[in-house]
């Protein structure tokens, strides 16, 4: 069980749209808001089991509107598109930070497999109206 370091600082860079994670040993990582948003650990994005994920698209311009600490182990991130149910543990943020290229490549390959691109608008959430099941 690896214990990831707890960041000593979180800095929002709204112009460059990155969240900077700073650690006591002097290391820092920059996570793009878009990556944080599309990889949100919330049930809405992750689903409730394998294959239940909802692929997030059209999030390139989403910004982080706010951060709220959750205990001593996580931070809740509020996004400009209204998404705020993701609880990002220090472990998860550290994994995203240190494996960013891999995570991003996986996201892009899942988009390609679904025939989508990053900027595709998200379908309306939930089955409002008379949706047709496929």
N, CA, C and O atoms as a GROMACS GRO file, in nm:
protein
  536
    1UNK      N    1   0.086  -0.119   0.000
    1UNK     CA    2   0.000   0.000   0.000
    1UNK      C    3   0.089   0.123   0.000
    1UNK      O    4   0.152   0.154   0.101
    2UNK      N    5   0.094   0.192  -0.110
    2UNK     CA    6   0.182   0.308  -0.116
    2UNK      C    7   0.111   0.427  -0.056
    2UNK      O    8  -0.008   0.448  -0.076
    3UNK      N    9   0.186   0.503   0.019
    3UNK     CA   10   0.128   0.624   0.075
    3UNK      C   11   0.189   0.741  -0.001
    3UNK      O   12   0.309   0.767   0.007
    4UNK      N   13   0.105   0.811  -0.075
    4UNK     CA   14   0.153   0.923  -0.153
    4UNK      C   15   0.177   1.041  -0.062
    4UNK      O   16   0.110   1.057   0.040
    5UNK      N   17   0.273   1.125  -0.100
    5UNK     CA   18   0.298   1.243  -0.018
    5UNK      C   19   0.178   1.337  -0.022
    5UNK      O   20   0.106   1.345  -0.122
    6UNK      N   21   0.159   1.409   0.088
    6UNK     CA   22   0.054   1.509   0.095
    6UNK      C   23   0.110   1.639   0.040
    6UNK      O   24   0.218   1.681   0.081
    7UNK      N   25   0.040   1.703  -0.052
    7UNK     CA   26   0.094   1.828  -0.105
    7UNK      C   27   0.104   1.933   0.005
    7UNK      O   28   0.017   1.941   0.092
    8UNK      N   29   0.210   2.012   0.000
    8UNK     CA   30   0.225   2.120   0.097
    8UNK      C   31   0.157   2.246   0.046
    8UNK      O   32   0.133   2.340   0.121
    9UNK      N   33   0.125   2.245  -0.083
    9UNK     CA   34   0.054   2.360  -0.138
    9UNK      C   35  -0.020   2.324  -0.264
    9UNK      O   36   0.024   2.239  -0.342
   10UNK      N   37  -0.134   2.388  -0.284
   10UNK     CA   38  -0.212   2.374  -0.408
   10UNK      C   39  -0.229   2.516  -0.461
   10UNK      O   40  -0.281   2.603  -0.392
   11UNK      N   41  -0.186   2.537  -0.585
   11UNK     CA   42  -0.196   2.671  -0.643
   11UNK      C   43  -0.275   2.664  -0.772
   11UNK      O   44  -0.242   2.588  -0.863
   12UNK      N   45  -0.380   2.744  -0.779
   12UNK     CA   46  -0.460   2.750  -0.902
   12UNK      C   47  -0.401   2.856  -0.995
   12UNK      O   48  -0.387   2.972  -0.957
   13UNK      N   49  -0.367   2.815  -1.115
   13UNK     CA   50  -0.319   2.910  -1.215
   13UNK      C   51  -0.430   2.923  -1.318
   13UNK      O   52  -0.438   2.845  -1.413
   14UNK      N   53  -0.516   3.022  -1.298
   14UNK     CA   54  -0.635   3.032  -1.384
   14UNK      C   55  -0.601   3.071  -1.527
   14UNK      O   56  -0.671   3.031  -1.620
   15UNK      N   57  -0.494   3.148  -1.547
   15UNK     CA   58  -0.458   3.188  -1.682
   15UNK      C   59  -0.412   3.068  -1.764
   15UNK      O   60  -0.454   3.048  -1.877
   16UNK      N   61  -0.323   2.989  -1.704
   16UNK     CA   62  -0.272   2.874  -1.779
   16UNK      C   63  -0.357   2.749  -1.757
   16UNK      O   64  -0.328   2.642  -1.812
   17UNK      N   65  -0.464   2.763  -1.676
   17UNK     CA   66  -0.558   2.653  -1.650
   17UNK      C   67  -0.489   2.527  -1.598
   17UNK      O   68  -0.511   2.417  -1.650
   18UNK      N   69  -0.406   2.544  -1.495
   18UNK     CA   70  -0.345   2.429  -1.430
   18UNK      C   71  -0.356   2.442  -1.279
   18UNK      O   72  -0.360   2.552  -1.224
   19UNK      N   73  -0.362   2.326  -1.215
   19UNK     CA   74  -0.354   2.319  -1.069
   19UNK      C   75  -0.213   2.271  -1.039
   19UNK      O   76  -0.172   2.164  -1.083
   20UNK      N   77  -0.140   2.352  -0.963
   20UNK     CA   78  -0.004   2.314  -0.928
   20UNK      C   79  -0.004   2.247  -0.792
   20UNK      O   80  -0.056   2.302  -0.694
   21UNK      N   81   0.055   2.129  -0.786
   21UNK     CA   82   0.070   2.057  -0.660
   21UNK      C   83   0.214   2.078  -0.615
   21UNK      O   84   0.308   2.047  -0.689
   22UNK      N   85   0.231   2.131  -0.496
   22UNK     CA   86   0.366   2.153  -0.444
   22UNK      C   87   0.390   2.057  -0.327
   22UNK      O   88   0.302   2.034  -0.244
   23UNK      N   89   0.510   2.000  -0.324
   23UNK     CA   90   0.544   1.906  -0.218
   23UNK      C   91   0.663   1.957  -0.138
   23UNK      O   92   0.744   2.036  -0.186
   24UNK      N   93   0.670   1.909  -0.012
   24UNK     CA   94   0.773   1.957   0.080
   24UNK      C   95   0.914   1.937   0.027
   24UNK      O   96   1.004   2.014   0.059
   25UNK      N   97   0.935   1.833  -0.054
   25UNK     CA   98   1.071   1.805  -0.103
   25UNK      C   99   1.109   1.895  -0.220
   25UNK      O  100   1.214   1.877  -0.282
   26UNK      N  101   1.021   1.993  -0.250
   26UNK     CA  102   1.055   2.086  -0.356
   26UNK      C  103   0.998   2.051  -0.493
   26UNK      O  104   1.002   2.131  -0.586
   27UNK      N  105   0.943   1.929  -0.503
   27UNK     CA  106   0.885   1.892  -0.632
   27UNK      C  107   0.751   1.961  -0.651
   27UNK      O  108   0.679   1.988  -0.555
   28UNK      N  109   0.718   1.988  -0.776
   28UNK     CA  110   0.584   2.038  -0.803
   28UNK      C  111   0.539   1.981  -0.936
   28UNK      O  112   0.619   1.954  -1.026
   29UNK      N  113   0.410   1.965  -0.948
   29UNK     CA  114   0.349   1.909  -1.069
   29UNK      C  115   0.236   2.001  -1.109
   29UNK      O  116   0.169   2.061  -1.025
   30UNK      N  117   0.214   2.012  -1.240
   30UNK     CA  118   0.104   2.094  -1.289
   30UNK      C  119   0.004   2.005  -1.359
   30UNK      O  120   0.037   1.937  -1.456
   31UNK      N  121  -0.118   2.006  -1.311
   31UNK     CA  122  -0.224   1.925  -1.370
   31UNK      C  123  -0.322   2.017  -1.443
   31UNK      O  124  -0.381   2.105  -1.381
   32UNK      N  125  -0.339   1.997  -1.575
   32UNK     CA  126  -0.435   2.081  -1.647
   32UNK      C  127  -0.576   2.062  -1.592
   32UNK      O  128  -0.616   1.951  -1.556
   33UNK      N  129  -0.651   2.172  -1.586
   33UNK     CA  130  -0.790   2.165  -1.539
   33UNK      C  131  -0.869   2.064  -1.621
   33UNK      O  132  -0.951   1.989  -1.567
   34UNK      N  133  -0.843   2.062  -1.751
   34UNK     CA  134  -0.918   1.970  -1.838
   34UNK      C  135  -0.896   1.825  -1.795
   34UNK      O  136  -0.990   1.746  -1.789
   35UNK      N  137  -0.770   1.791  -1.767
   35UNK     CA  138  -0.739   1.654  -1.724
   35UNK      C  139  -0.809   1.623  -1.592
   35UNK      O  140  -0.868   1.516  -1.576
   36UNK      N  141  -0.802   1.716  -1.498
   36UNK     CA  142  -0.868   1.696  -1.368
   36UNK      C  143  -1.018   1.674  -1.388
   36UNK      O  144  -1.078   1.588  -1.323
   37UNK      N  145  -1.076   1.751  -1.478
   37UNK     CA  146  -1.220   1.742  -1.500
   37UNK      C  147  -1.259   1.611  -1.567
   37UNK      O  148  -1.355   1.546  -1.525
   38UNK      N  149  -1.186   1.572  -1.672
   38UNK     CA  150  -1.225   1.450  -1.743
   38UNK      C  151  -1.193   1.325  -1.662
   38UNK      O  152  -1.252   1.220  -1.685
   39UNK      N  153  -1.099   1.336  -1.569
   39UNK     CA  154  -1.063   1.222  -1.485
   39UNK      C  155  -1.125   1.231  -1.346
   39UNK      O  156  -1.076   1.169  -1.252
   40UNK      N  157  -1.230   1.308  -1.334
   40UNK     CA  158  -1.294   1.325  -1.203
   40UNK      C  159  -1.329   1.190  -1.142
   40UNK      O  160  -1.386   1.104  -1.209
   41UNK      N  161  -1.294   1.170  -1.013
   41UNK     CA  162  -1.326   1.043  -0.946
   41UNK      C  163  -1.471   1.031  -0.904
   41UNK      O  164  -1.507   0.936  -0.835
   42UNK      N  165  -1.556   1.125  -0.944
   42UNK     CA  166  -1.696   1.120  -0.901
   42UNK      C  167  -1.771   1.004  -0.964
   42UNK      O  168  -1.732   0.952  -1.069
   43UNK      N  169  -1.879   0.963  -0.900
   43UNK     CA  170  -1.963   0.855  -0.953
   43UNK      C  171  -2.022   0.895  -1.088
   43UNK      O  172  -2.043   0.811  -1.175
   44UNK      N  173  -2.049   1.025  -1.104
   44UNK     CA  174  -2.107   1.075  -1.227
   44UNK      C  175  -2.017   1.046  -1.348
   44UNK      O  176  -2.065   1.019  -1.458
   45UNK      N  177  -1.884   1.052  -1.324
   45UNK     CA  178  -1.788   1.028  -1.431
   45UNK      C  179  -1.743   0.882  -1.431
   45UNK      O  180  -1.741   0.817  -1.535
   46UNK      N  181  -1.706   0.833  -1.313
   46UNK     CA  182  -1.650   0.698  -1.301
   46UNK      C  183  -1.756   0.589  -1.312
   46UNK      O  184  -1.727   0.476  -1.352
   47UNK      N  185  -1.880   0.624  -1.277
   47UNK     CA  186  -1.984   0.521  -1.276
   47UNK      C  187  -1.972   0.438  -1.149
   47UNK      O  188  -1.894   0.470  -1.060
   48UNK      N  189  -2.050   0.333  -1.143
   48UNK     CA  190  -2.052   0.252  -1.021
   48UNK      C  191  -1.991   0.115  -1.044
   48UNK      O  192  -2.015   0.022  -0.968
   49UNK      N  193  -1.912   0.104  -1.149
   49UNK     CA  194  -1.847  -0.023  -1.177
   49UNK      C  195  -1.781  -0.017  -1.312
   49UNK      O  196  -1.801   0.078  -1.388
   50UNK      N  197  -1.701  -0.118  -1.345
   50UNK     CA  198  -1.632  -0.119  -1.473
   50UNK      C  199  -1.730  -0.108  -1.588
   50UNK      O  200  -1.837  -0.170  -1.588
   51UNK      N  201  -1.694  -0.028  -1.687
   51UNK     CA  202  -1.780  -0.012  -1.803
   51UNK      C  203  -1.892   0.090  -1.781
   51UNK      O  204  -1.969   0.118  -1.872
   52UNK      N  205  -1.898   0.145  -1.660
   52UNK     CA  206  -2.003   0.241  -1.629
   52UNK      C  207  -1.956   0.385  -1.645
   52UNK      O  208  -2.031   0.479  -1.620
   53UNK      N  209  -1.830   0.402  -1.687
   53UNK     CA  210  -1.776   0.537  -1.695
   53UNK      C  211  -1.852   0.619  -1.800
   53UNK      O  212  -1.900   0.565  -1.900
   54UNK      N  213  -1.861   0.748  -1.775
   54UNK     CA  214  -1.916   0.839  -1.874
   54UNK      C  215  -1.799   0.919  -1.927
   54UNK      O  216  -1.737   0.997  -1.854
   55UNK      N  217  -1.767   0.900  -2.054
   55UNK     CA  218  -1.655   0.969  -2.113
   55UNK      C  219  -1.686   1.119  -2.118
   55UNK      O  220  -1.789   1.160  -2.171
   56UNK      N  221  -1.596   1.198  -2.062
   56UNK     CA  222  -1.617   1.342  -2.056
   56UNK      C  223  -1.552   1.410  -2.176
   56UNK      O  224  -1.436   1.385  -2.208
   57UNK      N  225  -1.627   1.496  -2.243
   57UNK     CA  226  -1.573   1.568  -2.358
   57UNK      C  227  -1.612   1.715  -2.350
   57UNK      O  228  -1.697   1.753  -2.270
   58UNK      N  229  -1.550   1.796  -2.434
   58UNK     CA  230  -1.583   1.937  -2.439
   58UNK      C  231  -1.543   2.012  -2.314
   58UNK      O  232  -1.606   2.111  -2.277
   59UNK      N  233  -1.436   1.964  -2.248
   59UNK     CA  234  -1.397   2.026  -2.120
   59UNK      C  235  -1.269   2.109  -2.129
   59UNK      O  236  -1.212   2.147  -2.027
   60UNK      N  237  -1.225   2.136  -2.251
   60UNK     CA  238  -1.098   2.208  -2.268
   60UNK      C  239  -1.100   2.346  -2.200
   60UNK      O  240  -0.997   2.391  -2.149
   61UNK      N  241  -1.216   2.411  -2.198
   61UNK     CA  242  -1.221   2.546  -2.142
   61UNK      C  243  -1.275   2.552  -2.000
   61UNK      O  244  -1.293   2.660  -1.943
   62UNK      N  245  -1.301   2.436  -1.943
   62UNK     CA  246  -1.350   2.433  -1.805
   62UNK      C  247  -1.240   2.481  -1.711
   62UNK      O  248  -1.124   2.443  -1.724
   63UNK      N  249  -1.278   2.565  -1.617
   63UNK     CA  250  -1.180   2.610  -1.519
   63UNK      C  251  -1.221   2.566  -1.379
   63UNK      O  252  -1.338   2.536  -1.353
   64UNK      N  253  -1.123   2.563  -1.291
   64UNK     CA  254  -1.150   2.529  -1.152
   64UNK      C  255  -1.199   2.656  -1.084
   64UNK      O  256  -1.128   2.756  -1.077
   65UNK      N  257  -1.320   2.649  -1.032
   65UNK     CA  258  -1.381   2.766  -0.969
   65UNK      C  259  -1.348   2.772  -0.821
   65UNK      O  260  -1.351   2.879  -0.761
   66UNK      N  261  -1.316   2.657  -0.763
   66UNK     CA  262  -1.285   2.657  -0.620
   66UNK      C  263  -1.237   2.522  -0.572
   66UNK      O  264  -1.257   2.419  -0.636
   67UNK      N  265  -1.173   2.525  -0.457
   67UNK     CA  266  -1.122   2.403  -0.393
   67UNK      C  267  -1.172   2.402  -0.249
   67UNK      O  268  -1.177   2.506  -0.184
   68UNK      N  269  -1.209   2.284  -0.200
   68UNK     CA  270  -1.249   2.273  -0.060
   68UNK      C  271  -1.181   2.151   0.000
   68UNK      O  272  -1.192   2.041  -0.056
   69UNK      N  273  -1.111   2.167   0.113
   69UNK     CA  274  -1.046   2.052   0.173
   69UNK      C  275  -1.148   1.950   0.222
   69UNK      O  276  -1.256   1.987   0.268
   70UNK      N  277  -1.113   1.823   0.211
   70UNK     CA  278  -1.197   1.715   0.262
   70UNK      C  279  -1.110   1.639   0.361
   70UNK      O  280  -1.022   1.562   0.322
   71UNK      N  281  -1.135   1.662   0.490
   71UNK     CA  282  -1.051   1.598   0.592
   71UNK      C  283  -0.905   1.634   0.568
   71UNK      O  284  -0.873   1.745   0.525
   72UNK      N  285  -0.816   1.538   0.596
   72UNK     CA  286  -0.674   1.562   0.573
   72UNK      C  287  -0.625   1.478   0.458
   72UNK      O  288  -0.504   1.459   0.441
   73UNK      N  289  -0.719   1.426   0.377
   73UNK     CA  290  -0.676   1.329   0.277
   73UNK      C  291  -0.716   1.364   0.135
   73UNK      O  292  -0.677   1.295   0.041
   74UNK      N  293  -0.794   1.470   0.117
   74UNK     CA  294  -0.847   1.495  -0.016
   74UNK      C  295  -0.888   1.641  -0.033
   74UNK      O  296  -0.890   1.719   0.062
   75UNK      N  297  -0.922   1.674  -0.157
   75UNK     CA  298  -0.975   1.806  -0.187
   75UNK      C  299  -1.092   1.788  -0.282
   75UNK      O  300  -1.089   1.704  -0.373
   76UNK      N  301  -1.196   1.868  -0.260
   76UNK     CA  302  -1.310   1.867  -0.351
   76UNK      C  303  -1.286   1.982  -0.448
   76UNK      O  304  -1.256   2.094  -0.408
   77UNK      N  305  -1.300   1.952  -0.578
   77UNK     CA  306  -1.274   2.055  -0.678
   77UNK      C  307  -1.406   2.096  -0.743
   77UNK      O  308  -1.483   2.012  -0.791
   78UNK      N  309  -1.431   2.226  -0.743
   78UNK     CA  310  -1.552   2.279  -0.805
   78UNK      C  311  -1.513   2.336  -0.941
   78UNK      O  312  -1.423   2.419  -0.952
   79UNK      N  313  -1.583   2.291  -1.045
   79UNK     CA  314  -1.551   2.333  -1.181
   79UNK      C  315  -1.654   2.433  -1.234
   79UNK      O  316  -1.767   2.439  -1.186
   80UNK      N  317  -1.610   2.510  -1.333
   80UNK     CA  318  -1.696   2.615  -1.388
   80UNK      C  319  -1.818   2.560  -1.461
   80UNK      O  320  -1.914   2.633  -1.486
   81UNK      N  321  -1.815   2.430  -1.497
   81UNK     CA  322  -1.933   2.374  -1.565
   81UNK      C  323  -2.034   2.318  -1.466
   81UNK      O  324  -2.131   2.252  -1.504
   82UNK      N  325  -2.010   2.346  -1.336
   82UNK     CA  326  -2.106   2.304  -1.234
   82UNK      C  327  -2.074   2.170  -1.171
   82UNK      O  328  -2.139   2.129  -1.075
   83UNK      N  329  -1.975   2.099  -1.225
   83UNK     CA  330  -1.939   1.969  -1.169
   83UNK      C  331  -1.864   1.991  -1.039
   83UNK      O  332  -1.764   2.064  -1.036
   84UNK      N  333  -1.911   1.930  -0.930
   84UNK     CA  334  -1.840   1.950  -0.803
   84UNK      C  335  -1.847   1.828  -0.713
   84UNK      O  336  -1.825   1.838  -0.592
   85UNK      N  337  -1.877   1.712  -0.773
   85UNK     CA  338  -1.893   1.594  -0.687
   85UNK      C  339  -1.767   1.507  -0.681
   85UNK      O  340  -1.768   1.401  -0.620
   86UNK      N  341  -1.660   1.553  -0.744
   86UNK     CA  342  -1.536   1.474  -0.741
   86UNK      C  343  -1.454   1.503  -0.617
   86UNK      O  344  -1.421   1.618  -0.588
   87UNK      N  345  -1.421   1.398  -0.543
   87UNK     CA  346  -1.334   1.410  -0.426
   87UNK      C  347  -1.198   1.353  -0.467
   87UNK      O  348  -1.184   1.233  -0.488
   88UNK      N  349  -1.101   1.440  -0.477
   88UNK     CA  350  -0.968   1.401  -0.525
   88UNK      C  351  -0.877   1.373  -0.406
   88UNK      O  352  -0.834   1.467  -0.338
   89UNK      N  353  -0.847   1.246  -0.381
   89UNK     CA  354  -0.758   1.214  -0.269
   89UNK      C  355  -0.616   1.254  -0.307
   89UNK      O  356  -0.583   1.268  -0.425
   90UNK      N  357  -0.531   1.270  -0.205
   90UNK     CA  358  -0.391   1.302  -0.233
   90UNK      C  359  -0.328   1.192  -0.317
   90UNK      O  360  -0.248   1.219  -0.406
   91UNK      N  361  -0.365   1.068  -0.289
   91UNK     CA  362  -0.315   0.954  -0.368
   91UNK      C  363  -0.352   0.969  -0.515
   91UNK      O  364  -0.268   0.952  -0.604
   92UNK      N  365  -0.479   1.002  -0.539
   92UNK     CA  366  -0.528   1.011  -0.676
   92UNK      C  367  -0.459   1.126  -0.750
   92UNK      O  368  -0.417   1.110  -0.864
   93UNK      N  369  -0.447   1.242  -0.683
   93UNK     CA  370  -0.381   1.356  -0.745
   93UNK      C  371  -0.235   1.325  -0.776
   93UNK      O  372  -0.183   1.362  -0.881
   94UNK      N  373  -0.170   1.255  -0.683
   94UNK     CA  374  -0.029   1.221  -0.704
   94UNK      C  375  -0.014   1.124  -0.822
   94UNK      O  376   0.078   1.136  -0.902
   95UNK      N  377  -0.106   1.028  -0.830
   95UNK     CA  378  -0.105   0.935  -0.943
   95UNK      C  379  -0.126   1.009  -1.074
   95UNK      O  380  -0.054   0.986  -1.171
   96UNK      N  381  -0.225   1.098  -1.077
   96UNK     CA  382  -0.250   1.176  -1.198
   96UNK      C  383  -0.127   1.258  -1.234
   96UNK      O  384  -0.089   1.267  -1.351
   97UNK      N  385  -0.064   1.318  -1.133
   97UNK     CA  386   0.051   1.405  -1.157
   97UNK      C  387   0.170   1.327  -1.211
   97UNK      O  388   0.236   1.370  -1.306
   98UNK      N  389   0.198   1.212  -1.150
   98UNK     CA  390   0.319   1.138  -1.187
   98UNK      C  391   0.298   1.049  -1.308
   98UNK      O  392   0.396   1.005  -1.370
   99UNK      N  393   0.173   1.022  -1.344
   99UNK     CA  394   0.146   0.936  -1.460
   99UNK      C  395   0.062   1.010  -1.563
   99UNK      O  396  -0.016   0.950  -1.637
  100UNK      N  397   0.080   1.142  -1.565
  100UNK     CA  398  -0.003   1.229  -1.648
  100UNK      C  399  -0.004   1.188  -1.796
  100UNK      O  400  -0.109   1.184  -1.858
  101UNK      N  401   0.114   1.159  -1.851
  101UNK     CA  402   0.121   1.124  -1.993
  101UNK      C  403   0.041   0.998  -2.024
  101UNK      O  404  -0.030   0.988  -2.123
  102UNK      N  405   0.056   0.902  -1.934
  102UNK     CA  406  -0.013   0.773  -1.949
  102UNK      C  407  -0.165   0.791  -1.937
  102UNK      O  408  -0.242   0.737  -2.017
  103UNK      N  409  -0.206   0.869  -1.838
  103UNK     CA  410  -0.348   0.894  -1.814
  103UNK      C  411  -0.410   0.967  -1.934
  103UNK      O  412  -0.520   0.935  -1.978
  104UNK      N  413  -0.336   1.065  -1.984
  104UNK     CA  414  -0.384   1.144  -2.097
  104UNK      C  415  -0.396   1.056  -2.222
  104UNK      O  416  -0.494   1.063  -2.296
  105UNK      N  417  -0.293   0.973  -2.244
  105UNK     CA  418  -0.294   0.883  -2.361
  105UNK      C  419  -0.412   0.787  -2.353
  105UNK      O  420  -0.477   0.758  -2.453
  106UNK      N  421  -0.440   0.737  -2.233
  106UNK     CA  422  -0.551   0.645  -2.212
  106UNK      C  423  -0.684   0.715  -2.242
  106UNK      O  424  -0.773   0.658  -2.306
  107UNK      N  425  -0.695   0.838  -2.195
  107UNK     CA  426  -0.816   0.918  -2.219
  107UNK      C  427  -0.837   0.938  -2.370
  107UNK      O  428  -0.946   0.917  -2.422
  108UNK      N  429  -0.730   0.977  -2.439
  108UNK     CA  430  -0.741   1.001  -2.583
  108UNK      C  431  -0.775   0.873  -2.659
  108UNK      O  432  -0.850   0.876  -2.756
  109UNK      N  433  -0.721   0.760  -2.613
  109UNK     CA  434  -0.752   0.634  -2.683
  109UNK      C  435  -0.896   0.592  -2.658
  109UNK      O  436  -0.960   0.533  -2.745
  110UNK      N  437  -0.948   0.622  -2.537
  110UNK     CA  438  -1.088   0.591  -2.510
  110UNK      C  439  -1.180   0.680  -2.594
  110UNK      O  440  -1.285   0.635  -2.641
  111UNK      N  441  -1.140   0.806  -2.611
  111UNK     CA  442  -1.217   0.896  -2.697
  111UNK      C  443  -1.221   0.842  -2.839
  111UNK      O  444  -1.327   0.836  -2.902
  112UNK      N  445  -1.103   0.803  -2.889
  112UNK     CA  446  -1.093   0.754  -3.026
  112UNK      C  447  -1.180   0.629  -3.044
  112UNK      O  448  -1.248   0.614  -3.145
  113UNK      N  449  -1.176   0.540  -2.944
  113UNK     CA  450  -1.254   0.417  -2.951
  113UNK      C  451  -1.404   0.447  -2.955
  113UNK      O  452  -1.482   0.372  -3.014
  114UNK      N  453  -1.443   0.558  -2.891
  114UNK     CA  454  -1.584   0.595  -2.887
  114UNK      C  455  -1.622   0.683  -3.006
  114UNK      O  456  -1.737   0.722  -3.022
  115UNK      N  457  -1.522   0.713  -3.091
  115UNK     CA  458  -1.549   0.796  -3.207
  115UNK      C  459  -1.575   0.942  -3.170
  115UNK      O  460  -1.649   1.013  -3.238
  116UNK      N  461  -1.513   0.986  -3.060
  116UNK     CA  462  -1.532   1.123  -3.012
  116UNK      C  463  -1.400   1.198  -3.014
  116UNK      O  464  -1.294   1.137  -3.025
  117UNK      N  465  -1.408   1.330  -3.004
  117UNK     CA  466  -1.284   1.403  -2.980
  117UNK      C  467  -1.303   1.489  -2.856
  117UNK      O  468  -1.413   1.503  -2.803
  118UNK      N  469  -1.192   1.547  -2.809
  118UNK     CA  470  -1.193   1.623  -2.684
  118UNK      C  471  -1.298   1.732  -2.681
  118UNK      O  472  -1.353   1.763  -2.576
  119UNK      N  473  -1.326   1.789  -2.798
  119UNK     CA  474  -1.414   1.905  -2.800
  119UNK      C  475  -1.559   1.873  -2.833
  119UNK      O  476  -1.641   1.964  -2.846
  120UNK      N  477  -1.590   1.745  -2.845
  120UNK     CA  478  -1.729   1.707  -2.871
  120UNK      C  479  -1.814   1.754  -2.753
  120UNK      O  480  -1.774   1.737  -2.638
  121UNK      N  481  -1.932   1.812  -2.780
  121UNK     CA  482  -2.016   1.852  -2.667
  121UNK      C  483  -2.066   1.729  -2.593
  121UNK      O  484  -2.090   1.624  -2.654
  122UNK      N  485  -2.082   1.742  -2.464
  122UNK     CA  486  -2.135   1.631  -2.385
  122UNK      C  487  -2.283   1.613  -2.417
  122UNK      O  488  -2.355   1.711  -2.433
  123UNK      N  489  -2.328   1.487  -2.428
  123UNK     CA  490  -2.474   1.468  -2.443
  123UNK      C  491  -2.541   1.515  -2.314
  123UNK      O  492  -2.478   1.513  -2.207
  124UNK      N  493  -2.665   1.557  -2.322
  124UNK     CA  494  -2.734   1.604  -2.200
  124UNK      C  495  -2.730   1.495  -2.092
  124UNK      O  496  -2.748   1.377  -2.122
  125UNK      N  497  -2.708   1.534  -1.970
  125UNK     CA  498  -2.700   1.437  -1.860
  125UNK      C  499  -2.837   1.379  -1.830
  125UNK      O  500  -2.939   1.447  -1.842
  126UNK      N  501  -2.838   1.254  -1.793
  126UNK     CA  502  -2.963   1.189  -1.753
  126UNK      C  503  -3.054   1.168  -1.874
  126UNK      O  504  -3.026   1.221  -1.981
  127UNK      N  505  -3.160   1.095  -1.859
  127UNK     CA  506  -3.248   1.068  -1.970
  127UNK      C  507  -3.369   1.157  -1.967
  127UNK      O  508  -3.481   1.108  -1.957
  128UNK      N  509  -3.349   1.288  -1.977
  128UNK     CA  510  -3.463   1.379  -1.976
  128UNK      C  511  -3.535   1.371  -2.109
  128UNK      O  512  -3.472   1.346  -2.212
  129UNK      N  513  -3.663   1.391  -2.110
  129UNK     CA  514  -3.738   1.390  -2.235
  129UNK      C  515  -3.759   1.247  -2.283
  129UNK      O  516  -3.756   1.153  -2.203
  130UNK      N  517  -3.779   1.232  -2.411
  130UNK     CA  518  -3.809   1.100  -2.465
  130UNK      C  519  -3.687   1.044  -2.538
  130UNK      O  520  -3.679   1.045  -2.661
  131UNK      N  521  -3.594   0.996  -2.459
  131UNK     CA  522  -3.472   0.941  -2.519
  131UNK      C  523  -3.499   0.802  -2.571
  131UNK      O  524  -3.587   0.733  -2.519
  132UNK      N  525  -3.426   0.761  -2.670
  132UNK     CA  526  -3.441   0.625  -2.723
  132UNK      C  527  -3.323   0.541  -2.680
  132UNK      O  528  -3.208   0.580  -2.703
  133UNK      N  529  -3.348   0.429  -2.620
  133UNK     CA  530  -3.240   0.340  -2.578
  133UNK      C  531  -3.186   0.268  -2.699
  133UNK      O  532  -3.261   0.231  -2.789
  134UNK      N  533  -3.056   0.248  -2.700
  134UNK     CA  534  -2.994   0.175  -2.813
  134UNK      C  535  -2.954   0.037  -2.767
  134UNK      O  536  -2.900  -0.041  -2.846
   0.00000   0.00000   0.00000
